[in-house]
Amino acid sequence: MSKTAWLNLYGHPSPLRAEVDPVRQSVRLGAREFAVAEERWEVPTRGNIYGVALNFRGALAALGNATSAPPYQSPPRAPILYLKPRNTRIGYGAPVPVPVEVEAVAVGATLGVVLSQDAYRIAARDAAHFIAGYTIVNDVTIPHESYYRPALKQKCRDGFCPIGPWVVERDQIGSPDALAIRAYVNGELVLENNTANLIRPIPQLIADISAFMTLAAGDVLLVGLPENLPLARAGDRVAVEIDGLGRLVNPLVAEAQPARQA
């Protein structure tokens, strides 16, 4: 079933509105129809990208009593935020560079919520009016243990945030709080979860975050990462799939070593 979406093809100066088929992974632009894999893709939105840690019930439960240990001594009572800066963003099909000193990276299959307008101090009941649509994100991460310190070295490497291939408009998705999320490595299903397992559903996330900061039009809010993230290595091909949105595919490659200075 086709859906209306925004996408950004390589070489075009601005995003395009098109009909997409998330199941067939195809696009119709005017009289032209083509498969996603036939084109080069840019990131479909250029706003800030904010991630939320420990927002899946299973991910928080997996920490056990660690959340009650010093220095915090209690589970989080507010969203734990982090940034995926501009250097991390790549589009569908672009290679993810795996640092040479890293054996494997975690596949961070998640839903991206794209803001339609600036949002500040928004009530949860009004949050839907500030959503432009939804996209697929792979929040690539080097495995680490601490969730309470900014994981810049683990999350902010070049190419560590594939996003796309498009933004499906809000009204084209029935309930974003009940979407199946799957991840594949080399065609094998390695992760399956659902946004129904979020601790804070999307409207509450927008309300809690906009209570102290403005979320701008075009910004992307990553709803959280499931527990037991699968690992992938250079040479693998990773896909993240979300019901109603389609599939985001990216190869992993060994990061090129910097040239030695004479």
C-alpha positions as CSV (number, residue, x, y, z in Angstrom):
1,M,0.0,0.0,0.0
2,S,1.5,3.3,-1.1
3,K,2.1,6.2,1.4
4,T,2.9,9.8,1.0
5,A,6.5,10.6,2.1
6,W,9.3,13.2,1.9
7,L,12.6,12.0,0.5
8,N,15.9,13.5,-0.6
9,L,17.6,12.1,-3.6
10,Y,21.3,12.7,-4.3
11,G,21.8,15.8,-6.4
12,H,18.5,17.4,-5.7
13,P,18.6,20.8,-4.0
14,S,15.6,20.1,-1.7
15,P,13.4,17.2,-0.4
16,L,10.7,15.9,-2.7
17,R,7.2,14.7,-1.9
18,A,6.4,11.4,-3.4
19,E,4.3,8.2,-3.2
20,V,6.3,5.3,-1.7
21,D,5.5,1.7,-1.2
22,P,7.2,0.5,2.1
23,V,6.7,-3.1,1.3
24,R,8.0,-3.1,-2.2
25,Q,10.6,-0.5,-1.4
26,S,9.6,1.6,-4.4
27,V,9.0,5.2,-5.2
28,R,6.7,7.0,-7.6
29,L,7.8,10.5,-8.7
30,G,5.4,11.8,-11.3
31,A,5.4,9.3,-14.1
32,R,8.6,7.6,-12.9
33,E,8.6,4.6,-10.6
34,F,11.9,3.1,-9.3
35,A,13.2,0.8,-6.6
36,V,14.9,2.3,-3.6
37,A,18.2,0.5,-4.4
38,E,18.4,2.1,-7.8
39,E,19.1,5.6,-6.5
40,R,21.5,7.4,-4.2
41,W,19.9,8.9,-1.1
42,E,20.6,11.8,1.1
43,V,19.3,12.1,4.7
44,P,15.6,13.1,4.4
45,T,15.7,15.7,7.2
46,R,18.5,18.1,8.4
47,G,17.4,19.0,11.8
48,N,19.1,18.1,15.1
49,I,18.9,14.4,16.1
50,Y,18.1,13.6,19.8
51,G,18.4,10.1,21.2
52,V,16.6,8.9,24.3
53,A,18.4,6.2,26.4
54,L,16.7,3.5,28.4
55,N,13.2,4.1,27.1
56,F,12.4,0.5,26.3
57,R,11.2,-1.5,29.3
58,G,13.5,-4.4,28.5
59,A,16.6,-2.2,28.2
60,L,16.0,-0.6,31.6
61,A,15.2,-4.0,33.2
62,A,18.4,-5.5,31.7
63,L,20.4,-3.2,34.0
64,G,18.9,-4.8,37.1
65,N,20.0,-3.1,40.3
66,A,22.7,-1.0,38.6
67,T,20.3,1.9,38.3
68,S,20.1,2.0,42.1
69,A,23.9,2.2,42.6
70,P,25.8,5.5,43.1
71,P,25.9,8.2,41.9
72,Y,22.2,8.2,41.1
73,Q,20.8,5.6,43.4
74,S,17.5,5.3,41.6
75,P,16.1,4.6,38.1
76,P,15.8,7.7,35.8
77,R,12.8,9.8,36.4
78,A,13.2,11.9,33.3
79,P,14.4,11.2,29.7
80,I,18.1,10.6,29.3
81,L,19.1,12.5,26.2
82,Y,22.1,12.4,23.9
83,L,22.9,13.9,20.5
84,K,23.8,12.3,17.1
85,P,25.7,15.2,15.5
86,R,25.8,16.1,11.8
87,N,29.0,14.0,11.1
88,T,27.1,10.8,12.0
89,R,24.3,11.2,9.5
90,I,24.3,9.1,6.3
91,G,21.5,8.0,3.9
92,Y,20.2,4.7,2.7
93,G,22.9,2.6,1.1
94,A,25.8,4.7,2.3
95,P,28.6,2.7,4.1
96,V,29.0,2.8,7.9
97,P,32.7,3.1,8.7
98,V,33.7,0.7,11.5
99,P,36.8,2.0,13.4
100,V,39.8,-0.3,13.0
101,E,40.2,-0.7,16.7
102,V,36.6,-1.8,17.1
103,E,35.7,-5.5,16.7
104,A,31.9,-5.0,16.3
105,V,29.2,-2.3,16.6
106,A,25.7,-2.5,18.0
107,V,22.8,-2.2,15.5
108,G,20.6,0.4,17.0
109,A,17.2,-0.2,15.3
110,T,14.8,2.6,16.2
111,L,12.0,4.9,15.2
112,G,12.7,8.5,14.3
113,V,9.9,11.1,15.0
114,V,10.3,14.2,12.8
115,L,9.0,17.5,14.1
116,S,6.8,19.7,11.8
117,Q,7.1,22.9,13.8
118,D,8.9,24.3,16.8
119,A,7.6,22.7,20.0
120,Y,8.0,24.3,23.5
121,R,6.1,23.3,26.6
122,I,3.7,21.1,24.6
123,A,1.1,19.0,26.4
124,A,1.1,15.2,25.6
125,R,-2.5,15.5,24.3
126,D,-1.3,18.1,21.7
127,A,1.9,16.4,20.7
128,A,0.6,14.8,17.5
129,H,0.0,18.2,15.9
130,F,3.8,18.9,16.1
131,I,4.8,15.7,14.3
132,A,5.5,15.8,10.5
133,G,6.1,12.1,10.1
134,Y,8.3,9.1,10.9
135,T,11.5,7.6,9.6
136,I,13.8,4.7,10.2
137,V,17.1,5.1,12.0
138,N,20.0,2.9,12.8
139,D,21.6,4.4,15.9
140,V,25.0,2.7,15.5
141,T,26.9,2.4,18.8
142,I,30.1,1.0,20.0
143,P,29.1,-1.3,22.9
144,H,29.7,0.3,26.3
145,E,28.4,-0.1,29.9
146,S,27.8,3.4,31.2
147,Y,24.4,5.0,30.3
148,Y,24.8,8.0,32.6
149,R,27.8,9.7,30.9
150,P,27.7,11.2,27.4
151,A,28.9,8.3,25.2
152,L,30.5,10.6,22.6
153,K,33.2,8.2,21.5
154,Q,30.7,5.4,21.2
155,K,27.8,7.1,19.5
156,C,29.2,10.1,17.6
157,R,31.6,8.5,15.1
158,D,31.4,9.4,11.4
159,G,28.5,7.6,9.7
160,F,27.0,6.2,12.9
161,C,23.5,7.4,12.2
162,P,22.0,6.0,9.0
163,I,18.5,7.5,8.5
164,G,15.8,7.1,5.8
165,P,15.1,6.4,3.1
166,W,12.2,8.8,3.6
167,V,9.9,10.4,6.1
168,V,6.4,8.9,5.9
169,E,3.8,11.6,6.8
170,R,2.2,11.4,10.2
171,D,-1.4,10.6,9.0
172,Q,-0.1,7.7,6.9
173,I,0.8,5.7,10.1
174,G,-2.0,4.4,12.2
175,S,-0.5,4.1,15.7
176,P,3.2,5.0,16.1
177,D,3.1,3.5,19.6
178,A,2.5,0.0,18.3
179,L,5.0,-0.4,15.4
180,A,7.1,-3.6,15.0
181,I,10.8,-2.9,14.7
182,R,13.2,-5.6,13.2
183,A,16.9,-5.7,12.4
184,Y,18.7,-8.0,10.1
185,V,22.4,-8.8,9.6
186,N,23.3,-10.4,6.3
187,G,19.6,-11.2,5.8
188,E,19.2,-13.0,9.2
189,L,16.6,-11.6,11.6
190,V,18.6,-10.7,14.7
191,L,16.2,-8.3,16.6
192,E,12.5,-7.9,17.0
193,N,10.7,-5.5,19.3
194,N,7.8,-3.0,19.3
195,T,7.2,0.6,20.2
196,A,4.4,-0.6,22.4
197,N,7.3,-1.5,24.8
198,L,8.3,2.2,25.3
199,I,8.4,3.5,28.9
200,R,7.4,6.9,27.6
201,P,5.2,6.8,24.5
202,I,5.9,9.4,21.8
203,P,3.4,12.1,23.0
204,Q,4.9,11.9,26.6
205,L,8.4,12.1,25.2
206,I,7.6,15.3,23.3
207,A,5.9,16.7,26.4
208,D,8.8,15.9,28.8
209,I,11.5,17.2,26.5
210,S,9.8,20.3,25.3
211,A,9.1,21.2,28.9
212,F,12.7,22.5,29.2
213,M,13.9,23.0,25.6
214,T,12.5,23.9,22.1
215,L,12.4,21.1,19.6
216,A,12.7,22.8,16.2
217,A,10.9,22.0,13.0
218,G,12.9,19.2,11.2
219,D,14.4,17.9,14.4
220,V,14.4,14.1,14.8
221,L,13.6,12.4,18.1
222,L,14.8,8.8,18.4
223,V,12.4,7.0,20.7
224,G,14.9,4.6,22.3
225,L,16.9,1.4,21.8
226,P,15.6,-2.0,22.5
227,E,17.4,-4.5,24.8
228,N,19.9,-7.1,23.5
229,L,21.1,-5.1,20.5
230,P,22.7,-7.4,17.9
231,L,26.3,-6.9,16.8
232,A,27.7,-6.4,13.3
233,R,31.2,-6.2,11.8
234,A,32.9,-4.7,8.8
235,G,31.8,-6.6,5.8
236,D,28.3,-7.2,7.1
237,R,25.1,-5.7,5.6
238,V,22.6,-4.4,8.1
239,A,18.9,-3.6,7.6
240,V,16.4,-2.0,9.9
241,E,12.8,-2.5,9.2
242,I,9.7,-0.8,10.7
243,D,6.1,-1.7,9.9
244,G,4.5,0.9,7.6
245,L,7.8,2.7,7.0
246,G,9.9,0.2,5.0
247,R,13.5,-0.8,5.3
248,L,16.8,1.0,5.8
249,V,19.8,-0.8,4.4
250,N,23.5,0.0,4.9
251,P,26.8,-1.9,4.5
252,L,29.5,-1.9,7.2
253,V,33.0,-1.2,6.0
254,A,36.4,-1.0,7.6
255,E,37.2,2.7,8.3
256,A,40.0,4.0,6.1
257,Q,43.2,4.7,8.1
258,P,44.4,8.3,7.9
259,A,47.4,8.8,5.6
260,R,50.7,9.1,7.4
261,Q,52.4,12.5,7.2
262,A,55.8,12.6,5.7
